[in-house]
Amino acid sequence: MTKSSKKSTPYHTQLGMKIIDSHSHYLSAATFESWRVRTDAIQHRIHTRTDMTSVDIPSPNEDFAQKWVTELDKNGISRIGMMVGPESWNEFADALKRFPDRYYGYANINPLLPNAEEQARYVIQELGFHGFKLYPVLNGFHTYDKEAYQIYQIADELKVPVLHHFGISIGAGVDLRYGNPLDLQPAARDFPQVKFGIAHLGAGMFRETLLLFYQTDNVYVDTSGSNVWMRYIPYPSDLEGVMKRTLEAGGPKRIVFGTDSSMFPRGFRYDILEKQLRIFQRLKVNSEDLEHIFCKNIRRIMGNE
């Protein structure tokens, strides 16, 4: 959060806007325990790939669900979409029961696991999650592979969206051969009723993301993250230029706002919200379309409208 934001009424509140952050991460004590063997590598990546200078390790005894709700209240945020790993699925299911109007839950699914279909049905039908998160570059699959298709079939049946992380990643062990968003085009064609999401504006695969907009009607992007991938594309760009091209290619109803908030003490990344909101205003996006980008689109994708 910027210093000015801390001292004054949040900028979006001044505008009378309701905000839903579609993409953040629920990194509970169980998550850090599952990372324990990779702690040194993760700390190195955090310090060299992000602006965080410190990370609080959650205590197993703290009320982590309430901690995030308090953070949302402090920043005037209506709801937040959380990416949740298998180690925290049951804990987050309890958060959904306690705070049903404050969270959306995406279950991280590895479609290559032998019980992936069973897991996918379980998290939606039994735990109350709202969608799936797939990570092709981390788990090593193409989104046109039969293993991914089994998840899309379930998403089609249960009427839930599937979000994907393509492109570069803070994770050190990813394989970028699986990072092209154009791999998603066959699935978008074969499952026209499924809403397919691309996180972080393609995380470096921006050209491919725009081409996918042209070729499909059921693909959306989220704006989450610091978008440092702009440093690694072979042509000059800034976030305002990226948002302008995204609006031109997909229109305001295929863009959903996100921050990629994850760890404390940084907490909710209000600086990202304010920066993006001001960019869209400079691009002359009207109030109705701003409402779609920052609130209504994700509600529609989740079946709330």
HUWO-V171541 format. One line per field, one symbol per residue. burial: 1 if it has 9 or more other C-alpha atoms within 8 Angstrom, else 0. A space follows every 50 residues. Layout:
burial->???
This chain:
burial->10001100010110000111111110111111000000000100111000 00000001000000000010111011111111111001100110110000 01111111111100011011111100111111111111111111000111 11111100011111111100000111011111111011001101111111 11111101111111010111111110101100000000010111011011 11111111111110001111011100101110001000111111111111 11000
